[in-house]
């Protein structure tokens, strides 16, 4: 399917001169398997080799390119001694130093009595100028090739700069001329170079400015990548909405009864979101809506309102959560409300086995069950619905996009999809990850929630903190104690949690429980039930409690090694307390010295509890790649665009993509063919299949 013009770029890197299987494996680990991956592996620094002083004027620590005569070789007397070569010019002297050197190679490269040019870092040892292992050695005729600015690339273990630099140069030379896909007027206004010229320019920086994400060449390539992303999302959105829609219009009777039974009044943002969702469900096109709500902003009740609209029309609704704890909590929260209005619901997770599971599935397929709550177990092919009309997916970033699509395929006609996240996502990321969806935002907290007092303390004050926790328990408080994230290793996380649980049990007695991701479902339920009831006073946990766990009586959150967590994750953890009317506090324990980023992160958390502002700061501090602290975040990875810098380009790419699909929805016009090349260039092949002639 890929256009022939791109064949040379999608050839394995082993096709490049000097790249054998071993080097290719290292390059693949670093950037990817194909030549195009090397083209998009951008430099992050530069070495300026243009400084060429006489030997007498070489400053200590400078990178220099110097010309000299080789006077004498002094081979090493033993393996621990270096091989030295004495050199000079008209003004001064210098020694070249090599460890573990091969004498025949050095005599061939640097023959006595001849002139050579080298480039490397100069240093003074016992007041004498020397260069250890020069970066480059050349004959006088090649001096121009040395006196240049050299790009510095990110490396991986086992791969050195020279072979990588040669491979990248060869890769860029393979880049073909590509037809221009940019809008002519916008392209001229920006003053951008062509795609090929931009690619060459980003790999040949002459100053720090050329490395900037805002440089002309980099901005052009970033826009290309963002346009491919937005165009692909637009095609996916059109395809998803193109399915046979269904008008789901409830009477409002069940929702009115539930509202009357609630002990609180909905916020304006909740009411607005329900209105938007009802309008989407009632239209003839399929709903694809993202509901973003900060910690404790009341997304679950909005989801219930949406599910009741489906139930009122005689259809079914499903709500999926990423963990069993969260699925069962949703079930426990919603079951009484659903029962009160005569709606039968079940909870389905991977734990359900045998006859009990068969009974649940039978109830679902017969239509007796109107609302199903569960985990990814619902994706399984064996689970069938009588008439599924709405799928609510909680904490979408824990699920892949393909799962979002597979649950939507379980209905008789196009299933409406409501995606929820309590991890506020900056607007720029919302566009790139959820550009196929409409967005509702819950920006208010329900009345009665008290702000959480947040303090940061060094770990050396641990004994004081344990004493304070002991006093808090005596006064009736309940405490979460979250253990550090260690190198994304479950074993290490568990060891840390086990050790802390044992230490706190010694001081506080049997009031301390432990919960982690490796426990079996019934064990977790037992621990959570004991904590929810107040029988257990302290819950030591890994980040399994990060999202959604709701125990209003818990008022203290201790986060150990807070510097190891992302800002959004710290905010999520803090959101487990302050869910009732009592004063709550969050203690961030850190191991000094803090890095500048960790200090900024903790400072932001102390100053604000606005999750949307925190998300924007997190993007600024860490960049898009790490933002949600999870590799399966569902967010696209950009290699040329930097979302913390290129927000304006993203907005322009979104507008351009929308106009393109309005004017030429099948990409068949003059600009359409180059745009298809663009989609393939950035491996958005799946999106091209949605085109009639794709």
C-alpha positions as CSV (number, residue, x, y, z in Angstrom):
1,X,0.0,0.0,0.0
2,X,2.9,2.4,0.7
3,X,3.8,4.7,-2.2
4,X,6.9,3.7,-4.1
5,X,8.4,7.1,-3.5
6,X,8.8,6.1,0.2
7,X,10.4,2.7,-0.4
8,X,13.9,4.0,0.1
9,X,13.0,5.4,3.5
10,X,11.2,2.3,4.7
11,X,14.2,0.0,3.9
12,X,16.0,-1.6,6.9
13,X,19.1,0.3,8.2
14,X,21.2,-2.7,7.2
15,X,21.0,-1.3,3.6
16,X,23.2,1.6,4.7
17,X,27.0,1.3,4.2
18,X,28.9,0.1,7.3
19,X,25.7,-1.0,9.2
20,X,26.0,-4.7,9.9
21,X,23.6,-6.8,12.0
22,X,25.2,-5.8,15.4
23,X,25.1,-2.0,14.6
24,X,21.6,-2.4,13.1
25,X,20.3,-4.0,16.3
26,X,21.7,-1.1,18.4
27,X,20.2,1.5,16.0
28,X,16.8,-0.3,16.1
29,X,16.9,-0.1,19.9
30,X,17.7,3.6,19.7
31,X,15.5,4.9,17.0
32,X,13.8,2.1,15.0
33,X,14.5,-0.5,12.3
34,X,14.2,1.6,9.1
35,X,16.1,4.4,7.4
36,X,13.3,6.9,8.1
37,X,13.7,6.3,11.8
38,X,17.3,7.5,11.6
39,X,16.2,10.5,9.6
40,X,13.9,11.5,12.5
41,X,16.5,10.8,15.2
42,X,17.4,14.5,15.9
43,X,20.5,15.9,17.4
44,X,20.3,17.4,20.9
45,X,23.6,19.2,21.0
46,X,26.6,20.2,18.9
47,X,30.4,20.3,19.0
48,X,32.0,23.3,17.3
49,X,35.4,22.2,15.8
50,X,36.0,25.5,14.0
51,X,38.5,26.8,16.6
52,X,42.0,26.2,15.2
53,X,44.7,28.0,17.3
54,X,48.4,27.4,17.2
55,X,49.6,24.9,19.9
56,X,51.0,27.7,22.1
57,X,47.5,29.4,22.3
58,X,45.3,26.3,23.0
59,X,43.2,26.9,26.1
60,X,42.5,24.2,28.7
61,X,39.3,22.3,28.2
62,X,38.5,23.6,24.7
63,X,37.6,21.5,21.7
64,X,40.2,22.5,19.1
65,X,41.2,21.5,15.6
66,X,45.0,21.7,15.3
67,X,47.7,21.2,12.7
68,X,51.1,19.8,13.7
69,X,54.2,17.7,12.8
70,X,54.6,14.2,14.4
71,X,58.0,14.2,16.1
72,X,58.3,10.9,18.0
73,X,56.3,7.8,19.1
74,X,56.8,6.6,22.7
75,X,55.1,3.2,23.0
76,X,53.8,2.1,26.4
77,X,56.2,0.3,28.6
78,X,53.4,-1.9,30.1
79,X,49.7,-2.3,29.7
80,X,48.8,0.2,32.4
81,X,50.9,3.0,30.8
82,X,49.5,5.1,27.9
83,X,51.0,5.3,24.4
84,X,52.3,8.8,23.8
85,X,53.1,10.7,20.5
86,X,55.1,13.9,20.8
87,X,54.1,16.6,18.3
88,X,54.9,20.3,17.6
89,X,54.2,23.3,15.4
90,X,56.2,26.5,14.9
91,X,55.0,27.8,18.3
92,X,54.6,25.0,20.7
93,X,54.4,21.3,21.6
94,X,51.7,18.8,22.4
95,X,51.4,15.1,23.4
96,X,48.7,12.8,22.0
97,X,47.8,10.1,24.5
98,X,46.2,6.7,23.7
99,X,45.3,3.9,26.2
100,X,45.2,0.2,25.1
101,X,46.6,1.4,21.7
102,X,47.6,-0.7,18.7
103,X,51.0,0.5,17.7
104,X,50.8,-0.5,14.0
105,X,47.6,1.4,13.6
106,X,49.0,4.6,15.3
107,X,52.2,4.5,13.2
108,X,50.1,4.2,10.1
109,X,47.7,7.0,11.0
110,X,50.4,9.3,12.6
111,X,53.7,8.6,10.8
112,X,56.8,10.4,12.3
113,X,58.0,13.4,10.4
114,X,54.6,14.1,8.6
115,X,52.0,16.7,9.3
116,X,48.5,15.8,10.4
117,X,45.3,17.5,11.6
118,X,43.4,16.3,14.6
119,X,40.3,17.5,16.5
120,X,39.5,16.8,20.2
121,X,39.4,18.2,23.7
122,X,42.6,19.8,24.9
123,X,43.8,19.6,28.5
124,X,46.9,20.4,30.5
125,X,48.7,17.7,32.5
126,X,51.6,18.8,34.7
127,X,51.5,22.1,32.7
128,X,51.9,20.3,29.3
129,X,49.3,20.3,26.6
130,X,47.8,17.0,25.7
131,X,44.9,15.5,23.8
132,X,43.7,12.1,24.8
133,X,42.1,9.9,22.1
134,X,41.4,12.6,19.5
135,X,37.9,12.5,18.0
136,X,39.2,12.8,14.5
137,X,42.6,12.3,12.7
138,X,43.1,13.5,9.1
139,X,45.6,14.6,6.5
140,X,46.1,18.3,5.7
141,X,43.9,18.0,2.5
142,X,40.9,17.0,4.7
143,X,41.2,19.9,7.1
144,X,37.9,21.5,5.8
145,X,36.0,18.3,6.7
146,X,37.2,18.6,10.3
147,X,36.7,22.3,10.9
148,X,33.0,22.2,11.2
149,X,30.1,22.1,13.6
150,X,29.2,18.5,14.5
151,X,25.8,17.4,15.6
152,X,25.6,15.4,18.9
153,X,22.9,12.6,18.9
154,X,21.4,10.6,21.8
155,X,23.1,7.2,22.0
156,X,22.4,3.8,23.5
157,X,24.9,1.4,25.3
158,X,27.2,-0.1,22.8
159,X,26.8,2.5,20.0
160,X,29.4,5.2,19.7
161,X,29.0,8.6,17.9
162,X,31.1,7.8,14.8
163,X,29.1,4.9,13.4
164,X,25.8,6.5,14.3
165,X,26.8,9.8,12.7
166,X,27.9,8.0,9.5
167,X,24.6,6.0,9.4
168,X,22.5,9.1,9.9
169,X,24.4,11.0,7.1
170,X,23.9,8.0,4.8
171,X,20.2,7.8,5.8
172,X,19.6,11.5,5.0
173,X,21.3,11.0,1.6
174,X,18.6,8.3,0.8
175,X,15.8,10.7,1.5
176,X,13.9,11.3,-1.8
177,X,12.3,14.5,-3.1
178,X,8.7,14.5,-1.9
179,X,5.9,16.5,-3.4
180,X,4.8,19.5,-1.2
181,X,1.7,18.7,0.9
182,X,1.6,22.1,2.8
183,X,-1.1,24.7,2.1
184,X,0.7,27.1,-0.3
185,X,-0.4,30.3,1.5
186,X,0.4,29.1,5.0
187,X,3.7,27.6,3.8
188,X,4.8,31.0,2.2
189,X,3.7,32.9,5.3
190,X,5.8,30.8,7.6
191,X,8.8,31.0,5.3
192,X,9.6,27.4,5.7
193,X,12.1,25.3,3.6
194,X,10.9,22.3,1.6
195,X,10.7,18.9,3.4
196,X,14.0,17.7,2.1
197,X,15.8,21.0,2.9
198,X,14.4,21.0,6.4
199,X,15.6,17.4,7.0
200,X,19.1,18.3,5.9
201,X,19.1,21.5,8.0
202,X,18.0,19.9,11.3
203,X,21.0,17.5,11.0
204,X,23.5,20.2,10.2
205,X,23.2,22.8,13.0
206,X,25.7,25.6,13.0
207,X,24.6,27.2,16.3
208,X,22.5,26.5,19.5
209,X,19.6,28.3,17.8
210,X,19.5,25.7,15.1
211,X,18.8,23.1,17.8
212,X,15.8,25.0,19.1
213,X,12.3,23.4,18.5
214,X,11.3,26.8,17.1
215,X,14.0,26.9,14.4
216,X,12.6,27.2,10.9
217,X,13.5,23.7,9.8
218,X,12.4,22.0,13.0
219,X,9.1,23.8,13.1
220,X,8.4,22.8,9.5
221,X,9.0,19.1,10.3
222,X,7.1,19.3,13.6
223,X,4.1,20.8,11.7
224,X,4.3,17.9,9.2
225,X,4.1,15.4,12.0
226,X,1.2,17.2,13.8
227,X,-0.7,17.5,10.5
228,X,-0.3,13.8,9.9
229,X,-1.6,13.1,13.4
230,X,-4.6,15.5,13.1
231,X,-5.5,14.2,9.6
232,X,-5.4,10.6,10.7
233,X,-7.6,11.4,13.8
234,X,-10.0,13.2,11.5
235,X,-10.3,10.2,9.2
236,X,-10.7,7.8,12.2
237,X,-13.4,10.2,13.6
238,X,-15.3,10.3,10.3
239,X,-15.1,6.5,10.0
240,X,-16.3,6.0,13.6
241,X,-19.2,8.4,13.2
242,X,-20.0,7.0,9.7
243,X,-21.5,3.9,11.2
244,X,-25.2,3.5,11.4
245,X,-26.1,6.0,14.2
246,X,-29.0,5.5,16.6
247,X,-31.1,8.2,18.3
248,X,-31.2,7.4,22.0
249,X,-33.7,9.7,23.7
250,X,-34.7,8.9,27.2
251,X,-37.8,10.1,29.0
252,X,-35.7,11.5,31.9
253,X,-38.0,9.7,34.4
254,X,-35.3,7.4,35.9
255,X,-32.7,10.2,36.1
256,X,-35.2,12.5,37.8
257,X,-35.9,9.8,40.5
258,X,-32.1,9.3,41.1
259,X,-31.5,13.1,41.3
260,X,-34.3,13.4,43.9
261,X,-32.6,10.6,46.0
262,X,-29.2,12.3,46.0
263,X,-28.0,14.1,49.1
264,X,-26.3,16.9,47.1
265,X,-27.1,19.2,44.2
266,X,-25.1,18.7,40.9
267,X,-22.6,21.4,40.0
268,X,-23.1,23.6,36.9
269,X,-20.4,21.7,35.1
270,X,-22.0,18.4,35.8
271,X,-25.4,19.6,34.5
272,X,-23.8,21.1,31.4
273,X,-21.9,17.8,30.7
274,X,-25.1,15.8,31.1
275,X,-26.9,18.1,28.6
276,X,-24.1,17.7,26.1
277,X,-24.1,13.9,26.4
278,X,-27.9,13.7,26.1
279,X,-27.8,15.8,22.9
280,X,-25.1,13.6,21.5
281,X,-27.0,10.4,22.3
282,X,-30.2,11.8,20.9
283,X,-28.6,12.7,17.6
284,X,-28.5,10.4,14.5
285,X,-24.7,10.3,14.5
286,X,-22.7,8.3,17.0
287,X,-21.4,9.9,20.2
288,X,-17.7,9.9,20.8
289,X,-17.2,12.2,23.8
290,X,-14.4,12.6,26.4
291,X,-15.4,13.6,29.9
292,X,-12.5,15.2,31.7
293,X,-12.9,15.8,35.4
294,X,-10.5,16.6,38.1
295,X,-10.1,14.4,41.1
296,X,-13.4,14.3,43.0
297,X,-15.4,16.4,40.4
298,X,-18.2,13.8,40.2
299,X,-17.7,12.0,36.8
300,X,-19.4,8.8,38.0
301,X,-22.8,10.4,38.6
302,X,-22.6,12.0,35.1
303,X,-21.9,8.5,33.7
304,X,-24.9,7.2,35.6
305,X,-27.1,9.9,34.0
306,X,-25.9,8.8,30.5
307,X,-26.4,5.1,31.2
308,X,-30.0,5.8,32.4
309,X,-30.8,7.5,29.1
310,X,-29.8,4.2,27.4
311,X,-31.8,2.1,29.9
312,X,-34.9,4.3,29.4
313,X,-35.0,3.4,25.7
314,X,-34.9,-0.3,26.6
315,X,-31.2,-0.7,25.7
316,X,-28.1,-1.7,27.8
317,X,-25.1,0.3,29.0
318,X,-21.6,-0.9,30.1
319,X,-19.0,0.9,32.2
320,X,-15.4,-0.3,32.2
321,X,-12.7,0.5,34.7
322,X,-9.0,-0.4,34.5
323,X,-8.7,-2.2,37.8
324,X,-10.9,-4.6,39.7
325,X,-10.9,-2.4,42.8
326,X,-12.3,0.5,40.8
327,X,-14.8,-1.6,38.9
328,X,-16.2,-3.0,42.2
329,X,-16.2,0.4,43.8
330,X,-18.3,1.8,40.9
331,X,-20.6,-1.2,41.3
332,X,-21.0,-0.6,45.1
333,X,-21.6,3.1,44.5
334,X,-24.1,2.7,41.6
335,X,-26.0,-0.5,42.6
336,X,-28.1,1.1,45.4
337,X,-29.1,4.0,43.1
338,X,-29.9,1.7,40.2
339,X,-31.9,-0.7,42.5
340,X,-33.9,2.2,43.8
341,X,-35.2,2.9,40.3
342,X,-35.7,-0.8,39.4
343,X,-32.6,-1.3,37.2
344,X,-30.7,-4.6,37.5
345,X,-26.9,-4.3,37.3
346,X,-24.0,-6.8,37.6
347,X,-20.2,-6.5,38.1
348,X,-18.1,-8.6,35.7
349,X,-14.4,-9.1,36.2
350,X,-11.7,-11.7,35.4
351,X,-12.3,-13.1,38.9
352,X,-15.8,-14.5,37.9
353,X,-15.5,-18.2,36.9
354,X,-17.6,-21.3,36.2
355,X,-21.3,-21.4,36.8
356,X,-21.4,-17.9,38.5
357,X,-19.9,-16.4,35.4
358,X,-22.2,-18.3,33.1
359,X,-25.2,-17.0,35.1
360,X,-23.9,-13.4,34.7
361,X,-23.4,-13.8,31.0
362,X,-26.9,-15.3,30.6
363,X,-28.4,-12.3,32.3
364,X,-26.5,-9.9,30.1
365,X,-27.4,-11.6,26.8
366,X,-31.0,-12.0,27.7
367,X,-31.3,-8.3,28.5
368,X,-32.4,-8.9,32.2
369,X,-29.2,-7.0,33.1
370,X,-29.4,-3.4,31.9
371,X,-26.2,-2.0,33.3
372,X,-22.9,-3.9,33.4
373,X,-19.9,-2.7,35.3
374,X,-16.5,-4.4,35.0
375,X,-12.9,-4.5,33.8
376,X,-11.2,-5.4,30.5
377,X,-12.9,-8.8,30.9
378,X,-15.8,-7.2,29.1
379,X,-13.7,-7.1,25.9
380,X,-13.8,-10.9,25.6
381,X,-15.5,-12.3,22.5
382,X,-17.7,-14.7,24.7
383,X,-19.5,-11.7,26.2
384,X,-22.6,-10.7,24.2
385,X,-25.3,-8.1,24.9
386,X,-28.9,-8.2,24.0
387,X,-28.8,-4.5,22.9
388,X,-25.8,-2.5,23.9
389,X,-26.3,1.2,23.2
390,X,-23.7,3.0,25.4
391,X,-20.1,2.2,26.5
392,X,-18.5,4.2,29.3
393,X,-14.8,3.8,29.5
394,X,-13.2,5.0,32.8
395,X,-9.6,6.1,32.9
396,X,-9.2,5.8,29.1
397,X,-5.4,6.3,29.2
398,X,-5.1,2.8,30.8
399,X,-6.8,1.3,27.7
400,X,-5.6,1.3,24.1
401,X,-7.6,2.9,21.3
402,X,-8.2,-0.6,19.8
403,X,-10.0,-1.5,23.0
404,X,-12.1,1.6,22.7
405,X,-13.1,0.4,19.2
406,X,-13.7,-3.3,20.2
407,X,-16.2,-2.6,22.9
408,X,-18.0,-0.3,20.5
409,X,-18.4,-3.2,18.1
410,X,-20.5,-5.2,20.6
411,X,-23.8,-3.4,19.8
412,X,-26.3,-4.1,17.0
413,X,-25.6,-0.6,15.6
414,X,-22.9,1.9,16.3
415,X,-22.5,2.1,20.1
416,X,-22.2,5.5,21.7
417,X,-18.9,5.9,23.5
418,X,-18.3,8.1,26.6
419,X,-14.6,8.1,27.7
420,X,-13.8,9.5,31.2
421,X,-10.5,10.4,32.7
422,X,-9.6,11.8,36.2
423,X,-6.1,12.6,34.9
424,X,-6.5,16.1,33.6
425,X,-4.8,16.2,30.2
426,X,-3.5,19.5,28.8
427,X,-5.5,20.9,25.9
428,X,-2.6,20.2,23.5
429,X,-2.5,16.5,24.5
430,X,-6.3,16.3,24.4
431,X,-6.1,17.3,20.7
432,X,-3.4,14.8,19.8
433,X,-4.8,11.8,21.7
434,X,-8.6,12.5,21.6
435,X,-8.9,14.6,18.5
436,X,-11.5,12.1,17.3
437,X,-13.8,13.0,20.2
438,X,-15.8,15.9,21.5
439,X,-14.8,17.1,25.0
440,X,-16.7,18.0,28.2
441,X,-14.9,19.3,31.2
442,X,-15.9,19.2,34.9
443,X,-14.1,22.2,36.3
444,X,-15.9,22.5,39.6
445,X,-15.8,20.4,42.8
446,X,-19.0,19.3,44.5
447,X,-20.0,21.5,47.5
448,X,-18.7,20.4,50.9
449,X,-15.2,19.3,49.8
450,X,-12.5,20.8,51.9
451,X,-9.1,21.8,50.4
452,X,-6.2,19.4,51.3
453,X,-3.3,21.0,53.2
454,X,-0.1,19.8,51.4
455,X,3.3,19.8,53.1
456,X,6.7,18.6,52.0
457,X,9.1,17.1,54.5
458,X,12.5,15.4,54.2
459,X,12.6,11.6,54.8
460,X,15.0,12.1,57.7
461,X,12.0,13.3,59.7
462,X,10.3,9.9,59.2
463,X,10.2,9.2,63.0
464,X,8.3,12.5,63.6
465,X,5.8,11.6,60.8
466,X,5.1,8.1,62.2
467,X,4.5,9.7,65.6
468,X,2.1,12.2,64.0
469,X,0.3,9.4,62.2
470,X,-0.1,7.6,65.5
471,X,-1.6,10.7,67.1
472,X,-4.0,11.1,64.1
473,X,-5.2,7.5,64.5
474,X,-5.9,8.0,68.2
475,X,-8.1,11.0,67.2
476,X,-10.0,8.8,64.8
477,X,-8.3,9.5,61.5
478,X,-7.5,7.0,58.7
479,X,-4.3,7.2,56.7
480,X,-3.0,6.1,53.3
481,X,0.7,5.5,53.1
482,X,1.9,5.2,49.5
483,X,5.3,3.6,48.9
484,X,7.8,4.7,46.3
485,X,7.8,3.9,42.7
486,X,11.2,2.2,42.0
487,X,12.4,2.0,38.4
488,X,8.9,0.8,37.2
489,X,9.7,-2.6,38.9
490,X,6.8,-4.3,40.5
491,X,9.1,-6.5,42.6
492,X,10.9,-3.4,44.0
493,X,7.6,-1.5,44.6
494,X,6.3,-4.5,46.5
495,X,9.5,-4.9,48.6
496,X,9.3,-1.2,49.6
497,X,5.6,-1.6,50.5
498,X,6.2,-4.8,52.5
499,X,9.1,-3.2,54.4
500,X,7.1,-0.1,55.3
501,X,4.0,-2.2,56.3
502,X,6.3,-4.3,58.7
503,X,7.9,-1.1,60.1
504,X,4.5,0.6,60.7
505,X,3.0,-2.6,62.2
506,X,5.8,-2.7,64.8
507,X,4.9,0.8,65.9
508,X,1.1,1.0,65.4
509,X,0.1,-2.7,65.9
510,X,-2.6,-4.5,64.0
511,X,-4.3,-1.4,62.6
512,X,-2.1,-1.5,59.5
513,X,-3.1,-3.2,56.2
514,X,-1.3,-3.7,52.9
515,X,-2.6,-3.6,49.4
516,X,-0.7,-4.0,46.1
517,X,-1.2,-5.0,42.5
518,X,-0.2,-8.7,42.9
519,X,-2.8,-9.6,45.5
520,X,-5.7,-11.7,44.4
521,X,-9.1,-10.0,44.0
522,X,-10.8,-11.4,47.1
523,X,-7.7,-10.4,49.2
524,X,-7.9,-6.8,47.9
525,X,-11.6,-6.6,48.6
526,X,-11.1,-7.8,52.1
527,X,-8.4,-5.2,52.8
528,X,-10.5,-2.4,51.1
529,X,-13.6,-3.4,53.0
530,X,-11.7,-3.3,56.3
531,X,-10.3,0.2,55.5
532,X,-13.7,1.5,54.2
533,X,-15.4,0.3,57.4
534,X,-12.8,2.0,59.6
535,X,-11.7,-1.3,61.2
536,X,-8.3,-0.7,59.6
537,X,-6.7,2.6,60.3
538,X,-3.6,2.7,58.0
539,X,-3.5,1.4,54.5
540,X,0.0,0.9,53.1
541,X,-0.2,0.7,49.3
542,X,1.6,0.8,46.0
543,X,0.0,3.1,43.3
544,X,-2.8,0.6,42.9
545,X,-4.9,3.1,44.9
546,X,-3.9,6.0,42.6
547,X,-7.2,6.3,40.7
548,X,-10.8,6.4,41.9
549,X,-10.6,4.7,45.3
550,X,-13.1,6.5,47.5
551,X,-13.0,6.3,51.3
552,X,-14.4,9.6,52.5
553,X,-13.3,9.0,56.1
554,X,-9.6,8.8,55.1
555,X,-8.1,12.2,55.8
556,X,-4.3,11.8,55.7
557,X,-2.1,10.8,52.7
558,X,1.6,10.1,53.2
559,X,3.6,9.8,49.9
560,X,7.0,8.4,50.4
561,X,9.8,9.4,48.0
562,X,7.4,11.9,46.4
563,X,10.3,13.1,44.1
564,X,10.0,9.8,42.2
565,X,6.4,10.4,41.1
566,X,5.0,12.5,38.3
567,X,3.1,15.7,39.1
568,X,-0.2,14.3,37.7
569,X,0.3,11.1,39.7
570,X,1.0,13.0,42.9
571,X,-2.2,15.0,42.3
572,X,-4.2,11.8,41.8
573,X,-2.9,10.3,45.0
574,X,-3.6,13.4,47.0
575,X,-7.2,13.2,45.6
576,X,-7.8,10.1,47.7
577,X,-8.2,12.4,50.7
578,X,-10.3,15.5,51.2
579,X,-13.4,13.6,49.9
580,X,-15.5,14.4,53.0
581,X,-16.1,17.4,55.1
582,X,-13.2,16.8,57.6
583,X,-9.9,18.7,57.2
584,X,-7.4,16.6,55.3
585,X,-3.7,16.7,54.8
586,X,-1.1,15.3,52.3
587,X,2.6,14.8,53.4
588,X,5.1,14.6,50.6
589,X,8.2,12.9,51.9
590,X,11.4,13.4,49.8
591,X,15.0,12.4,49.9
592,X,17.3,15.5,49.5
593,X,18.9,16.9,47.5
594,X,16.0,17.5,45.2
595,X,16.5,18.1,41.5
596,X,15.3,21.4,40.1
597,X,12.4,19.6,38.4
598,X,11.4,17.6,41.5
599,X,11.5,20.8,43.6
600,X,9.3,22.7,41.1
601,X,6.9,19.7,41.0
602,X,6.4,19.7,44.8
603,X,6.1,23.5,44.9
604,X,3.3,23.5,42.3
605,X,1.5,20.8,44.2
606,X,1.7,22.8,47.4
607,X,0.4,26.0,45.7
608,X,-2.7,24.6,43.8
609,X,-5.2,21.8,43.7
610,X,-6.4,22.7,40.2
611,X,-5.7,19.5,38.2
612,X,-5.9,21.3,34.9
613,X,-3.3,23.8,35.9
614,X,-1.2,21.0,37.3
615,X,-1.4,19.1,34.1
616,X,-0.2,22.1,32.1
617,X,2.7,22.5,34.5
618,X,3.5,18.8,34.3
619,X,3.7,19.0,30.5
620,X,6.0,22.0,30.7
621,X,8.3,20.3,33.2
622,X,8.4,16.8,31.8
623,X,7.3,17.0,28.1
624,X,4.6,14.9,26.6
625,X,6.4,11.5,26.6
626,X,6.3,10.8,30.3
627,X,3.2,12.8,31.2
628,X,1.0,10.1,32.5
629,X,3.9,8.0,33.9
630,X,2.8,5.0,31.9
631,X,3.9,3.5,28.7
632,X,0.4,2.3,27.7
633,X,-1.0,5.8,28.0
634,X,-2.5,5.8,24.6
635,X,-0.9,9.1,23.8
636,X,0.9,9.3,20.5
637,X,4.7,9.6,20.6
638,X,6.1,12.5,18.6
639,X,9.7,12.5,17.4
640,X,9.8,15.9,15.7
641,X,7.1,17.9,17.5
642,X,7.4,19.0,21.1
643,X,3.9,19.6,22.5
644,X,5.2,21.9,25.3
645,X,6.6,24.2,22.6
646,X,4.5,23.6,19.5
647,X,0.9,24.2,20.9
648,X,0.3,26.9,18.2
649,X,1.4,24.6,15.4
650,X,-0.9,21.9,16.7
651,X,-3.9,24.3,16.6
652,X,-2.9,25.3,13.1
653,X,-2.5,21.6,12.1
654,X,-6.0,20.8,13.5
655,X,-7.6,23.7,11.6
656,X,-5.8,22.7,8.4
657,X,-6.8,19.0,8.8
658,X,-10.4,20.0,9.3
659,X,-10.4,22.2,6.2
660,X,-8.7,19.5,4.1
661,X,-11.4,16.9,5.1
662,X,-14.2,19.4,4.5
663,X,-13.0,20.3,0.9
664,X,-11.5,16.9,-0.1
665,X,-12.8,14.2,2.2
666,X,-11.2,11.3,0.2
667,X,-7.9,13.1,-0.5
668,X,-8.4,12.9,-4.3
669,X,-7.6,16.5,-5.2
670,X,-4.3,18.1,-6.2
671,X,-3.1,18.3,-2.5
672,X,-4.7,14.9,-1.7
673,X,-1.9,12.7,-3.2
674,X,0.9,14.5,-1.4
675,X,-1.1,14.3,1.8
676,X,-1.5,10.5,1.4
677,X,2.3,10.4,1.2
678,X,2.5,12.4,4.4
679,X,0.2,9.9,6.2
680,X,2.4,7.0,5.1
681,X,5.6,8.9,5.9
682,X,4.5,9.1,9.6
683,X,3.1,5.6,9.5
684,X,-0.6,6.5,9.8
685,X,-1.3,3.7,7.3
686,X,-4.5,2.6,9.1
687,X,-6.0,6.1,8.5
688,X,-5.5,5.8,4.7
689,X,-7.6,2.6,4.7
690,X,-10.6,4.7,5.7
691,X,-10.4,6.5,2.4
692,X,-12.6,5.2,-0.4
693,X,-9.7,4.7,-2.7
694,X,-7.2,3.9,0.1
